[in-house]
């Protein structure tokens, strides 16, 4: 526990570090691709939902981040008082899958860029050829090596990468914006309408963005425990993560619409930044920047996954946990190659994570802020038979409340009158939290 809890004198991350970390967390290929996917709702619907869902979701991130700042502990250790010492394996497993999944998505997109570069420079098979798996598979392997180097020194190496990577992100996005708005007028872009048969409902956009955004609430403490002060831990992270999301999702949206205008056909698969960069004529330099920014942004996801892995396998060192999740995420990156559709695997991933991850968030927040008044017995977090041991290490009230949230998510998704308008995410979050509060108050009198 001592090596995981960051004492005040070891907290060296300032406001700029926090800002760079959280801008980079969402200024990545996955955000770009997500922006392209929600373009199917049209510019106005997608933009309004992007802003509103971002503000709502990242409020939960800030609240969760304060837990890490106050206690000095990583996120999944802070689920032990609510789910139990052993029960915290449930949110930890969800977190591992979630962040390895996001890392894998970013890796695959970067591997496509790498494959295009290998084709142009060394005559590897083209990505639209029958032997594309050779080029993309090689790209995934190279990305795995880069990611292993990026996490080699844990949080310190990640912070250095973020300071460097943020400037490359600015250059790439500005370059992309110049190209898009040079070739297409603002009027053309905002008045583009998707065909009725592919139009995405507002509720679907909300669910897609909620899954994407709320996941960071499950990792806020992993970074805020290194913050020097509240400003760096809360306000700056909230601003940075929103800027990263709005900016990169917007350029993904407008780039994909530009592709639809140029090809006279909207295809969500064209949301891939590598495809966009190539077809808009940005060249090899843009592909290289996509590879580098994937390395910097994935460092954040891999740290979160490694922290969750470390909560389950306590005898494994944190750095070794990072290596393990990095290799596993790289292997997961082969799934789109196997099923021959990145969009299909990405959509399935969002559905599974939305259903399982979102109900966890209100449970550990309500437990900390409302039921325990921001006070935990840190010494009991590892203790068998202690206050957080509950029933053989599991708090079944939390597990049942989580199950109610999962059920609610599925039911609301099937109730199209609701899901098409406001989605299912925030309803399942509210019901899971209310269930946990009510059951705890009722059964522990």
N, C-alpha and C positions, 0 to 999 in steps of 0.2 A: 504493500500500500504506500510505503514511504516514497518509493521511486515514481509512483504515479501521481501523487499529490504534489502539486507545484506550490512551493512556499512563496510568500511575497517577494523575497530577495531574488528568487529565480525567474521572476516575471519580467521579461525584457522586451516584449512585443509592444511597440508604440502604436500611435494612431495610424501612421502611414503603413506599417506592417499589416495591421488589421484591415485597412482599406484595400491594400493590394491583394491580400489573401482572399477577401470576399468578392472583389471584382473578378479576380481570376477564377474563383470557384464556379461562377456561372458564365464567364466570358469564354466559352469553349464550344467545341463542335456539337455537343449534345444540345446546348441552348439554341444554337444556330439551326440545327435540324428541327427542334421543337417549334421554333418560330416559323419555319417553312411548312410544317404540318398544320399549324393552326391558321395559316393563310387561307385554308379552305373555308373558313368562316367569313372571309372578307375582311378588309382592312379595319373598318370601324369596330365591328364586333370583337375581332381579335385584339385590337389595341386597347379598348376599354377594359376587357377582361384581363389583359396582361398587366395593366396598372393596378386594378382593384385587387386581383388575386395576389399580386406581389406584395402589396401593402399589408393585406390581411395575413398572408402566410408568414412573412418575415417578421411580423410582430411576435409570432410564436417563437421564431428563431431567437429574437432578442431576449425574450423572457427565459427561454431555455439556456441561452448563453450566460445569463446572470447567475444561474446555478453553478456553472463552472467557475465563474469569477469569484463567487462567494466561498466555494468549498475548495477550489484548486484541483478538482477531480474530473476525469473524463466522463463523457455522456453516459456510457453504458454502466459504469459503476454507480451512477446516480439513479439508475432504475432499480437498484437492489432494494431500497426502502419500500418501493411501491410493489414490485413484482416478487420480492424475496431474493435472498442470496443466490439460490439455485434458479428461481423463476426468472431472473434477469437474462437467462440464456435465451428466452423467447424473443425479447426485443433485440438482443445482441445478434441472433441469427438473422433476423429481418434486416438489421443494419448491415451485416456482412453482405448479404445477398444484394441489398439495395446499392451500396456503394461500389461493390465489385461490378454490378450491372452497369452503373453509370460509367465507371472506368472502362469497361469492355466496349460500351457504345462509342465513347470517345476514341478508344484505341482502334476500333474497326474503321472509323471514318479517317483517322490519321493514316492507317495502313493502306487505305485506298489512295490517299495522296502519295504515300511512299511508293505504291505500286506504279502510279503514273510517272513518278520520277524515275523509277527503275526502268520503265519502258522507254522513256525518252533518252536516258543516258546510257543504258546498258542493253537495250533491246530485249528486256524481259517481256513475257506475253502481255498483251493489252488487257485492260480490265473487262472488256466486252468480248473477249475470246474464250474458247473452250478451256484453255489452260490458265485462265485468270487466277485460279486458286494458287498457282505457283508464285505469282507476283504478290498477291494479297497476303498469302501465308508468310512469305519472306518479310513483308512489311510488318505483320503482327510480331514476328520474332524480333525484328529490329526495335520495334516500339517497346517490347518487353525489356530489352537490354537498357534502353533509355530510361524506362520507368524504374528499373532496379537501381540505376545510378542516381535517379532523382530522389529516392527515398533512403539512400545509403546512410545518411546521418540523421534520420528521423526528422523531427520538427525543424531543426536548424537548417538542413539542406532545403527543406520545403520553403522556408522563409526566404532564403537566398534566391531560389527559383522564382518566387512570386515577385520579388523586387525587379528581377530582370525581365520576366515574361510579360509584365503589365505593359511595357513599352511596345513590345512586338504586337500585342493585342490591339493597342491604339492604332498602330500603323496599318495593320491588316484591315481593321474595320473602316478606318477613314478612307483607305484605298478602295475598298469595296463600295462604300457609299458614293465616292466620286464617280466610279465607273457606272453604277446603276443609275444615278441621277443625271449623268451625262447622256446616256443612251435613251432614257425614258423620262417623260415629264412627270412632275408631281401629280398632275391631273390624271394622267394615264394610270398611275400606280394606285391612287386611292379610290378610283372609280372602277377598278377591275372587279368583276363579279364572277364568283365560281359557278359552274353549272349546277343546276338543281340536284342532279344525281350524286354529286360529290360534296355538296355544301355541308359543312360541319355546324352542328347546333351550338348555341352559346353554352349550354350545359356541358357538352363534350369538351369544349375549350376550357371551361372552368376546371373540370376534372383533370384534364391533361396538365394544366398549369399547377393545380393544387398538388398533384403527385410530385411534379418536378420541384416545386418550391418548398413544400412542407418537409421534405426529406432532410433539409438542412437543420431543422429543429432537433433532429435526432443526433446531430453532431456538433451543435453550437458550442457545447462545453469543452469539446476536444481542443478548441482553439482559444476560447475566452479564458481558459485557466492560465494562459501564458501572457495575458494582457496586463499592462502596467497599471491601468486605471479603468474606471467605469466607462469613460468616454470611448476608449479604444475597444472595450469589450462589447458595448451595447450600441451607442449612437453611430459610430463610424462603421461598424459591421452592418447595421441596418441600411445605411446609405450605400455602402459599397456593393452589397449583394443585390440591391434593387437596381442600381446603375448597370451592373453586369448583366442582369436578366433583361431589363428593358432594352438595353443597347444591342446585345447580341441577338436576342429573339427578334427584334425589329429588323435588323439587317438580314437575318435569315428569312423573315417574312417578305420583305421587299425584294430580296434577291430571287426568291422562288417565284414571286409574281412577275418579276422581270423575265424570268425564264419562260413562264406561261405566256407572256405577251410575245416573246420572240419566237416561240415554237407553236403558238396558237393552241396550246394544250397544257392543262395543269396536271402534273404528276408529282405526288408527294415524295417519290423516290428522288426527284430532282432537288430536294431540299439538302441533299448531301453537299457540304461545303466544298469537297473536292471536285464534284461535278460542276457546281456553280462557278468555282474559280476557273476551271478549264473552259467552260462554254462561254464565259464572259471575257475570256482572253486575258486573264491575270497572270498566267504563265507559271514557270517553275518556282519562282521566288515565293508566290502566294502559297503553293503547295508545301514548300519548306516551312513557312510560317505556321501553317496549319499543324504540321508535325510538331514543331517546337511548342506551340501553345497547348497542344494536347498533353505534352509532357508536363508543363507547368500546372495546368488545371487538374490533371489526373492525380497529381501529388496530394491535393486536398482530399479527394475521394478515397485514395488509398490509405491516407493517414486515418480517416474515419473508420474505414473497414478494418484496418489493423488494430485500432483501439478496441473495437467491438470483439475482434478475434481474441485479443489479449484478456478481455473480461471473462471469456469462456475457458480459455486454456491459460490459466494463470502462471503455469510453470514455464511457458514460452516467453522469452524476452520480447519487449516491444519491437525492437528492430527486426528480430526474426519473424515476428507476426507480420510486419510490413512486407517482408520478402515473400512469405507464403501467400498472402492475399494478392500480391502483385502477379505472381505466377499463375494463380487460379483465375484472376481477371483476364489474363492474356489467353488462357485456354478457353474461357467463355467467349472471347472475341471471335472464335472460329464458328460459333453457332450460325450467324447470318450467312456465312460462306457455305455451311452444310445445307441449310434449308433454302438457300438461294434467294433470300429476301431480308434485307435489313429492316425495312418498314414493318414487316410482319412480326419479326422478333422484338422490335422496339415497342410495338403496340401491345403485344402480349406481356412484356416486361412491365409496362406502365400499369396494366390492369391488375397484375398480381401484387405489385408493390402498393398501389393505391388501396387495395382491399385489406392488406395485412399491416402496412406501416402506419397509416393515418390514425387508427384507433389507439395506438400506443401513446401518442403525444399528449392528449389531455390527461391520461392517467398519471404519468409521472409529474406533470406540471401541477395538477390539483393536489397530489400527495405532498409535494414540497411547499407550495405557496399557501394552500388553504388548510389542509389537514395537519401539517406539521409546522406551520408558521416560520418557514425558512430555516428550520433547525433540525439537523440530522446528527446522530451519534456516529461520527466517522469511524470510531474504533470498532463498531459493531458490523460494519459492512462486509467483513470477512469472517465473522464469528458464527460458527455452528451453535445453535441453541440460543442465540442472542435475540435482540428485539426485532430483527428483520429476518428471523428464521421462519416464522409463521408455522405452516404445516409441512414439516420435513423440507424446509427451505423454499417453499412456494407459497405465495399469497394468492389463493384461488379466487379471491374477490377481484383482483386485478385481471387474472386470466379470463374469468367469466365476463367481466366488463369489456375486455378486448374482444371476446367472441361475439358479444352483442353488437359491437361496432362493426365487426366483419360482416355479420348477418345484415345489419342495417345498410351497409354499403351495397351489398348485393341486391337487396330488396328495392332500394331507391334507384339503382341503375335500371332495374326492370320496370319501374313505374315511369314510363316515358313522359307523362304530363309534368313530372318534376325534373327528371334527369335531363330532358332536352332544354330546360330553362335555367336551372341552377346547379345541375349535376348532383352527385351523391356524396362528395367528399366531406363537405363541412357539416352535413347532417349526421354522418356517421361519427365524425369527431365529437359533435355535441352530445350525441346519445351515449357514446362510450364514456365520456367524462361525467355526464350526469349519473349514469349507472354506477360508476365507481364511487362517486361522492355519496349517493343514496345508500348503496349497499354497505359501504364502510360505516356510515353513521348509524345504520339500522342494526347491523350485526355485531358491532363492537361497542355497544353501550355498556 
